[in-house]
Amino acid sequence: MRTTVGIIGAGPAGLFLSHLLHQHGVESVVLERRDRAYCERRQRAGVVEHGVAEALRESGLGERMEREGFRHDGIELRFDGRGHRIDFPELTGRHVMIWAQTEIVKDLIARRVADGGRIFFEAEATAIEDIETERPRVRFTTAEGVDEVLECDYVVACDGFHGIGRTSLPEEVVRTYDKTYPFGWLGILADVPPSCDELIYARHERGFALHSMRSESVSRLYLQVPADTDPADWSDDRIWSELATRFELREGGWKLETGPITDKSLTPMRSFVAEPMRHGRLFLAGDAAHIVPPTGAKGLNLAMRDVMLLAEGLRAWQESGATAALDTYSDTALRRVWRAEHFSYWMTSLLHIDPDGTPFDRRLQLSYLDHIAACRPAAAQLAENYTGLPEV
C-alpha cells in the first residue's frame, strides 16, 4: 500500500490531520488499532480553546459544535467558601467551547468517510521503519490478521503515550521530562442537568473538585482522590456527598443537582514531554509526545495545534518542495507545549491539596487565589492561557 502521509491513530489529532491534508490536496492513510465504535465512544476532554474552535469551523467541522456545544465566556474559581468568576471576553476578547472530544471524533470520522478518506480500523501498527530515508514505511496487521506494509513519504504518530511512535525514534536522540502527581481524578458522568452554566474549579481543604457538563442533560464532574483509588470503592451517595462538600459556598444560594451516575473512572495525573517531536521522516503529535494534567484543559488542544502545524508544513512541501516548516516543526510545537505544561502544572498546584504539603503551602494557595480575584493582570494571565495563547 502506498500513500503520501501515513498516520497512526484515529483520535482527534490523527483524524483532524487527515482532514486538513485532504483539504490541502495531500493524500493520507489512517491506521487505528481499535474499532470504529470504540473510537466514537471513548470519553476524553471537553474544553476546546478559542483558536482550535475557529480551526474546526474554518475546516467545515463547526456546524454541530455550534448547534449542540456550549460557548463559555468564563470559569468560576471557588475557594475558601467563596466564588470568583474569570470573564474571558472582558480579559482577552476570547472564549472557549464545551464540546466533547467524543463528538469531535464522530464528526471527523463521518467527514473522512464522506470524503473518501482511507481509515483502517482494527489495523495495529507493529513497526515504523526507514524513517531516516525518503521512503519510510509502517508495518501493520489488519482486522483479518493479515500483515501489510504502508509505504509513505512521511509518517505521523498520533498513537498516544503507549503507542509505537515515540519508541520508534532512536533512543540516543530522545530526551524525556516527567512528573507524576500523588493524586488522580475520580470522574463521573451523570444523567442530570448541569448545576451551573460554566465550569467550576473548586479548591477545598478536602481536595479539588471540578463541575463540567457534556450536554443540557448530562453532567461531568471530578474529585481529587489518592492516585491508587479504585472507583468501585466510591458509592454514588459518597460521591455526591463529597462533591457537595467541596463545592459548598459559605453564603449558600447554590445547590448541586444529583442524579443517576452512568460512568466512573480514574484519571491519573502526569506531566510528560519527549524531545524532539521529529526525527527523519517521523513526526510525533499529541500524547505520543506530551502529557499534561487535565486541570488546564490542554491535552486535546495541544494535539490539535500540533497537527495544524504539520498540515501547513506538509502542504508547503507538497506544493513547492519547501521543508522549512517541517524542519522547524519540533521547535515550534515545543514552545507551545512547554507553556501549556507550565500552565497545567500551575493550575494543578494551585487548586489541589498535596498530601505531603504543609500549612504554609496551603496558605500560599489561598493567597494567590485571592490575588487572582483582586488583580486584573493576574486574572488576565489565567484567562489568556486557558483560552489558548494565539502565538507562542
Secondary structure, DSSP 8 states (H G I E B T S, - for coil): -B-SEEEE--SHHHHHHHHHHHHTT--EEEE-SS-HHHHHH-----EE-HHHHHHHHHTT--HHHHHHSEEE-EEEEEETTEEEEEEHHHHHS--EEE--HHHHHHHHHHHHHHTT-EEETT-EEEEEE-TTSSS-EEEEE-TTS-EEEEE-SEEEE---TTSSTGGGS-GGG-EEEEEEEEEEEEEEEESS--SSSSEEEEEETTEEEEEEESSSS-EEEEEEEETT--GGGS-HHHHHHHHHHHH--TT---------EEEEEEEEEEEEEEE-SEETTEEE-GGGTEE--GGGS-HHHHHHHHHHHHHHHHHHHHHH---HHHHTHHHHHHHHHHHHHHHHHHHHHHHS--TT--HHHHHHHHHHHHHHHH-HHHHHHHHHHHH--S--
